[in-house]
């Protein structure tokens, strides 16, 4: 990740969006750790990779014994809360999920959780991340990967007769922008097969469309993310790439038109994908 520009900002609004997204994930799935992962082992060690704000571990700490070791890693500490606010058994540190695993962390964890890397993995190649995660796991350890499937993104109006030409145009233009930079999402649909290829026994594969009761907040969150990417990555790329079309003003106008269509009763959602695997015992 260190060699790739991040398409989101790391300001207060971005952190709010991550908290918002986290709570909708828990609402939709009904859990933090998948029920296939046993939690009855004494001295359990759990890592959360690309932990962002650390909220997944902070919330998980409330459900597990105080002796459980909970370590979060992210390439940036910018969105970590102050250390004084962490639960006593939570520790947050910086680590590049595309880099080498420090020797002291190899084979350390009973459970590794990772999620929402759809705008980090490029060129249909999550293998470097998977290798990193596998190295962290103990033999017999469990890996849970939660992902937003960008390839399943769709606009759904309340009234099927409602046209949404601006959102359709945005979808075409943004897909072109992302594809040109290596962001495509077929790998998410094949994540269970990738687990198997890397020696993990797949215990569960779930695909969850966003339910109608959270379609509104999910759409609002999606619009927050889109605006952030627009200003943080797309607009700056116009001058770097020498792109004349769409211009920055055209991009911003397109986005505002999408917001307008959402206010008329259109949701923008995608599927959640959860894959759980177990590393072979040695």
N, C-alpha and C positions, 0 to 999 in steps of 0.2 A: 504494500500500500504506500510505502514511503516514496516510491518513484512515480506515483500516480496522483494527479490533483484530485482532491475530494470535491464532489459536485455540490455538497451542502455547506452552509456556514456552520459555525459552532457558537452562535450567539444565544441570548436568552430565549428568543422565539424558537430557534431550532431545538433547544432543550425541551421547551414546552411541547413541541410537536412529538419528540421522542417519548416523553411521559405519556402523552395522549395515546400514541400508537401502542405503547406497551399495555396500557389498561384495556384497550379494545381487543388486543390479542388475548389477554387473560379472560375477558368477558366472553369472547367467541369460543375459545378452546376449553375453558373451564379449569385450566391448570397452568402452572408454571413449568413443572417437570412432568413429562408424560408418565401415566400410570405404569407403563412397562418397565420403568427404571426403579429398581428397589432402593429404598432409603433406610433400611434397618441395620446397616453396617455401622459399627462403632468407629468413630474417628474418620468419618466420611470427608473426602476432599473433593470439592466441586469448583470448576473454573468456568467463567463466562468470558468468551472471546468476542472482541469488538463490542465491549460492554457499554459504550456511550456514556450515559449518565450514571450507570451503576444500579439503576432502579430494579432490574430483574433480580440481582443478588440481594439488594436491600430488602425487597419484599419477601424473597425466599427465606431470608434469615429468620423471619417471624414464624416460619412453619417447621423449622428443624431444630434439633438440640443445639445448645450453645457451643458444644464441642466440635460442631461441624466447621471445617475450614472452607471459607468462601472467598475465592480470589477472582477479581475482575481485571481484564487486560484490554487496553485500547491503544491505538497508535497515538492518541492525543489525550491529555488529561484535562483539556479545556472545559469539558462538561461534567467533570467529577464534582460532587458537592464537597464542602470543606471536610477534612478528615475527622474533625470533631463530631460530625453528624453521622459518621458511619457506625453501624452496629459493631460491637467489639470483635466479632469473628469475621468481619468483611474487610478485605484489603484490596485497594484499587491501584493498579500500576500501568505503566506504558509498555507496550509490546506490539511489534508489527506482525500481524497474522500471515503475512506473505514472506516473512523472514525466517531465519534459523531459530530453532527453539533452544534457549540457553540450557546448558548441560544439567543444571540443577532442577530444571522443570521436566526433563524427559522422564516419562513413565510415572508422573507424580499423582495424577488425578483419577479418581473413581468415576467421575462424571464430567464431561465437557459439554457445554451448551454454547451454541453460536447462532446468530440470526441476522437477517435483514442485510445481506451482503450483495443484493442484486445490482447495486450501483458501485460495487467494488470489484467483483469478478468480471474479467474482460475476456473477450475472444472465446467464449464458451469453455473456459478452462478453470474450473474450481480446484483442479488437482493440487496446486501449491497450498491452498488453504486446507484441503483435506489431509495432506501429508503433515502439515503443522499440527492439526488437531489430533491426528493419530499418534504423533510423537508425544503429545502431552498425556495421553491415556495410559493407564496401567493395563497390563494384560487382563482381559475380561472386563475392562471398563466400558462405559456407555457414552455414546455421542448422540445428542439431540440437536438437529438443525431446523430452525424455524425460518421460513422464507416467504416474502411477498412475491408472487409470481407475476412479474411485470408483463409477461407475454399473454396473460389472461385479462389484462385491463380492458374494461368495457364501460361504455356510457349507457345507462338504462333510464329512460324517462318514465315518470309515473303514468303518463298517458302514452300508450304505444304509438299514437298518431303524431306525437310531437316530434318535429324535425330538430336536429341539433347539428347544423352544418358547421358551426364554429368549432365545436368540440371535435367533429370529424376532421376538420382541417388541422386542428392542433395535433391530433393523433398522428396524422400523416407526417407533418413537419417534425414533430418531436421524435418519432420513430426513426426518421432519416438522420436526425442529429445524433441520437444515441447509437444507432447502428454504425455510423461513420467513426465512432470512437470505441467500438468494440463491445458495446453494451447490448447483448442479445440474451434471450432467456430460455432457450430450449433446454439448457442444462438443468434448470429447476424442475422441469417435468421428468427429467431422467435422474434425479438425485438419488433415488433408491438404487438404481443400476450402478451409479457411481460409487455408492457405499459398497456394494458387492464387489465391484472391480478393485477396490482398495482394501479388501479383506475384512470388511465389516459384515456381520450377520444382521440383515434387516429385520427388525422386530415390528415395525409399524411404518406405514406410509399413509398419511391423511391429506386430502385436499378439501379445503373448506371454503366455499363461496361466502362472501360477506353477507350476513343475514340482513333482512330488511330493517330490523329494529336498530341496527347501527349504521345503516346506509348513509344517513345524514351526517353523523359525526365523522364517519370514515371519509366521505366526500370532502368535508371541511378540512380534515387532516391532509388529504391528498392535494387539495388546492394550496395549502400552506407549503407542502413539499415542492409542488410545481413552481410556485412563485420564488421559492428559495433557489432552486436549480436555475430558474430563468435569470435571476440577478447575479447569482454566484458563478455560473458556468456558461450558460448559453450566450448572454449578452457580451461578456468579455471575449468569447470565442469569435464573435462577429468581426472585431477589429483584428484579432490575431490571424484569422483565416482569410481575411480580405473578402468576406462574404457580403454580397450586395443584396441578397434575397434569401430569407426575409431579413429586413433591417431590424435594428433594435426596437424602433418604434412599432414596426409591424408585429414583432414578437409580443411586445407588451399589449398591443391592441388585441391580438388573438387571445391572449390570456384573459383579458378583461371580458371579452365576449364569452369565453368559456364560463367564467364566474357568473355572467348574466344568465346563461342557459341553466346553470345549476340552481339559480334562484327560482327558475320557473318549474322546478320539480324534476331535475335530472341528477342521478347519482353517478359517481365515477368510482368504480370498485375493481377489485381483482381477487384472486383466490389466495388464501393462506395455504402453505404447504408445510407439513411437519413430518420429518423423517427421523426415526430412532434406530440406531444400530449398536451392535456390541462387538468390541474387539476380541479376537480370539484369545483364549487363555493359553498361557505357555506352561 
